[in-house]
Amino acid sequence: MSVKGWLNEKIVDPMIQILRKGAQPKQLAFSAALGLTIGVFPICGVTVVMCGMAIAVLGSLAHSPTVMLANFIATPIELSLMVPFLRFGELLTGGEPFELTSDALNKVLTGQASTELLFSIARALLGWLVAAPIVLGTLYFIFLPMFKFLVPKFSGAPGKREHDS
């Protein structure tokens, strides 16, 4: 399967289905921003659970398919933001920079991680926690005009695929 085919199947087609369901642009913008914000949480493997908890708490305020799709889209971004969140947390706490070496990675993988590593994880979480409201708000205001444009465009004829024309 080509990259374009994969993107269409995994991202574009689900997004078009979401747009055709007739959800409100504000709800979609908030949900996409929420999914991406949670999706870049600096601990791998927990973002789906966190999104599920957010959906359960927020109820009808969040559009669950949009939250989960945005979380899926955020996965590669999550990996690339772990170090910036760590460095931001170190900046906030004044902590010593954690050395990202192959020896440190080996200690993590063999279960010999030190308290220094645990403090580094806590600093990365702090960095995300401080940045998350700003990221959420910024993404919401970026996505809102996009969804205000897209929802009317795609909520028309159910058989028409707009991205193929």
C-alpha positions as CSV (number, residue, x, y, z in Angstrom):
1,M,0.0,0.0,0.0
2,S,1.3,3.4,-0.9
3,V,1.7,6.2,1.6
4,K,-1.1,8.1,0.0
5,G,-3.4,5.0,0.2
6,W,-2.5,4.5,3.8
7,L,-3.1,8.2,4.7
8,N,-6.5,8.0,2.9
9,E,-7.5,4.8,4.7
10,K,-6.3,5.7,8.2
11,I,-6.8,9.5,8.4
12,V,-8.6,11.1,5.5
13,D,-11.5,8.7,5.1
14,P,-12.2,8.5,8.9
15,M,-12.1,12.3,9.0
16,I,-14.6,12.6,6.2
17,Q,-16.9,10.1,7.9
18,I,-16.7,12.3,11.1
19,L,-17.4,15.5,9.1
20,R,-20.5,13.8,7.4
21,K,-22.0,12.9,10.8
22,G,-23.0,16.6,11.3
23,A,-21.1,17.4,14.6
24,Q,-20.7,21.0,15.5
25,P,-17.4,22.8,14.4
26,K,-16.7,23.9,18.0
27,Q,-17.1,20.4,19.3
28,L,-14.8,19.0,16.5
29,A,-12.2,21.7,17.0
30,F,-12.1,21.1,20.8
31,S,-12.0,17.3,20.3
32,A,-9.2,17.4,17.8
33,A,-7.2,19.8,20.0
34,L,-7.8,17.6,23.0
35,G,-6.8,14.4,21.2
36,L,-3.6,16.0,19.9
37,T,-2.8,17.5,23.3
38,I,-3.3,14.3,25.2
39,G,-1.6,12.4,22.3
40,V,1.7,14.1,22.9
41,F,1.8,13.1,26.6
42,P,5.4,12.1,27.2
43,I,4.8,8.5,28.4
44,C,4.2,6.1,25.6
45,G,1.3,3.7,25.8
46,V,-1.0,5.6,28.1
47,T,-2.5,8.2,25.7
48,V,-5.4,6.0,24.6
49,V,-6.5,5.4,28.2
50,M,-6.1,9.1,29.0
51,C,-8.3,10.0,25.9
52,G,-10.9,7.5,27.0
53,M,-10.9,9.0,30.5
54,A,-11.2,12.5,29.1
55,I,-14.1,11.4,26.9
56,A,-15.9,9.8,29.9
57,V,-15.4,12.9,32.0
58,L,-16.4,15.4,29.3
59,G,-19.3,13.4,27.9
60,S,-21.0,15.2,25.1
61,L,-18.6,18.1,25.1
62,A,-16.0,15.8,23.4
63,H,-16.6,14.0,20.1
64,S,-15.0,10.6,20.8
65,P,-14.1,9.5,17.3
66,T,-12.4,12.9,16.7
67,V,-10.5,12.7,20.0
68,M,-9.2,9.2,19.2
69,L,-8.3,10.0,15.5
70,A,-6.3,13.0,16.7
71,N,-4.6,10.9,19.3
72,F,-3.6,8.4,16.6
73,I,-2.3,11.2,14.4
74,A,-0.3,12.6,17.4
75,T,1.7,9.3,17.9
76,P,4.8,10.3,15.8
77,I,4.7,13.8,17.3
78,E,4.6,12.3,20.8
79,L,7.9,10.6,20.2
80,S,9.5,13.7,18.9
81,L,8.4,15.9,21.8
82,M,9.6,13.8,24.7
83,V,13.0,15.4,24.9
84,P,11.6,19.0,24.5
85,F,9.1,18.3,27.4
86,L,12.0,16.9,29.4
87,R,14.1,20.0,28.8
88,F,11.2,22.3,29.5
89,G,10.6,20.5,32.8
90,E,14.2,20.8,33.7
91,L,14.1,24.5,32.9
92,L,11.0,25.0,35.1
93,T,12.5,23.1,38.1
94,G,16.1,24.2,37.7
95,G,17.1,20.6,37.6
96,E,20.3,19.2,36.1
97,P,20.0,18.1,32.5
98,F,19.5,14.4,32.2
99,E,22.1,12.9,29.9
100,L,20.4,11.0,27.1
101,T,23.1,8.4,26.4
102,S,23.0,4.8,25.2
103,D,24.1,3.8,28.8
104,A,21.1,5.6,30.3
105,L,18.8,3.8,27.7
106,N,20.4,0.5,28.6
107,K,19.7,1.0,32.3
108,V,16.1,1.8,31.5
109,L,15.7,-1.4,29.4
110,T,17.4,-3.6,31.9
111,G,15.4,-2.3,34.9
112,Q,18.4,-0.6,36.5
113,A,17.0,2.9,36.3
114,S,18.0,5.3,39.0
115,T,16.0,7.9,40.9
116,E,17.7,10.4,38.5
117,L,15.6,8.8,35.7
118,L,12.4,9.0,37.8
119,F,13.0,12.7,38.4
120,S,13.6,13.2,34.7
121,I,10.3,11.5,33.9
122,A,8.6,13.7,36.5
123,R,10.2,16.8,34.9
124,A,9.0,15.7,31.4
125,L,5.5,15.3,32.8
126,L,5.7,18.8,34.4
127,G,6.8,20.2,31.1
128,W,3.8,18.7,29.4
129,L,1.4,19.7,32.2
130,V,2.5,23.4,31.9
131,A,2.4,23.3,28.1
132,A,-0.8,21.4,27.6
133,P,-3.3,24.2,28.3
134,I,-1.4,26.5,25.9
135,V,-1.3,23.8,23.3
136,L,-4.9,22.9,23.7
137,G,-6.1,26.5,23.4
138,T,-3.8,27.3,20.4
139,L,-4.9,24.2,18.5
140,Y,-8.6,24.9,19.2
141,F,-8.3,28.4,17.7
142,I,-6.4,27.0,14.7
143,F,-8.9,24.2,14.1
144,L,-12.1,26.2,14.7
145,P,-12.1,28.1,11.3
146,M,-11.0,24.9,9.6
147,F,-14.0,22.9,10.9
148,K,-16.4,25.9,10.3
149,F,-15.3,25.6,6.6
150,L,-15.2,21.8,6.4
151,V,-18.4,20.7,8.2
152,P,-20.8,22.4,5.8
153,K,-18.7,21.3,2.8
154,F,-18.8,17.6,3.8
155,S,-22.2,17.3,5.5
156,G,-24.0,17.5,2.2
157,A,-24.5,14.6,-0.2
158,P,-23.6,11.3,1.6
159,G,-22.2,9.5,-1.5
160,K,-19.8,12.2,-2.7
161,R,-16.2,11.9,-1.7
162,E,-14.9,15.5,-1.7
163,H,-11.2,14.7,-1.4
164,D,-11.3,12.5,-4.6
165,S,-12.7,15.3,-6.8
